[in-house]
Amino acid sequence: MGNAYPASSNHGQRSGSSSVHDDADTGWDEEADTERAALREENARLRALVVQLSTLVLRNVVDQNSQPQLMPVRPPRFD
């Protein structure tokens, strides 16, 4: 039983029936390109969400720091 995946040094020794594999590879390449484009679009959407979230967090931190700090007052205890 031979090796299912030839070593990289055997790259130049492929058989003449590569056209069958090329057709299958073309479909795979197109599918991979489509998936890659979808991942890039999702990555762009996620980056935009991170920017929005960061802006909200920074805005809240600035708002908290700009308000005067009040000491909490406990109600008197009547024992």
N, C-alpha and C positions, 0 to 999 in steps of 0.2 A: 504494500500500500504506500503510495507516494505522498509527498507533502501537499496539502491542499493550497497552501500559499507559498509560491516560489520565493526564494531569497531575492533580495533587491539586486544582487549581481546578475540574476537571470532575466532582468528586464528586457534586454535586447534579444532574447531567444524565444519570443512568443511565437505561437503557431500562426499560420496564415488565415485562420478562421476568426480573426479579431473583429470582423465587421458585425458578427452576431453580438459580440460583447459591446461593441461601440453603440449599437442601437439601444441596448439595455442601459448602458452607462449614460446615454443622452437623456433618457427619461429620469434616471436617478439624479443627474446633474440639475435638470430643470426643477425637480422636486426639492432638492437641497437649496437651490437658489430661492425658491418660493418660501421655504421655511426660514431661510436666512433673512429675507426681506421682512417677514412677519415678526421675527425676533427683534430686528432693528426698530420696527415701528413700535413694538411693545416697550422696548428699552427707552425710546424717546418719550412715550407716554409716562412711563415710570419716573424718568428724570424730571419731567414737568411736574408731576405730583410731589416729588421730593422738594423741588423749588417752592411750590405752594406751601407745603407743610413747614419748611424752614422759615418762610416769610411769616406765617402765622405764629410760630413759636417765638421768633425774634420780636414780633410786634407785641406779643403778650408779655415778654420779659421786659421790654422797654416800658410798656404801660405800668407794670408792677413797680418798676424802679422809679417812675416819675411821680407816683402817688405818695403822699406823705405816709410814713410808717406810724400807725397808731398802735398804742399798747393795748392789748386785750384787757378788758375790765371784767373782773369777776363780780357777780352779784354778792352782796353781803350775806353772810350766813347768820342765821338767828338760831342759836342752840338753846 
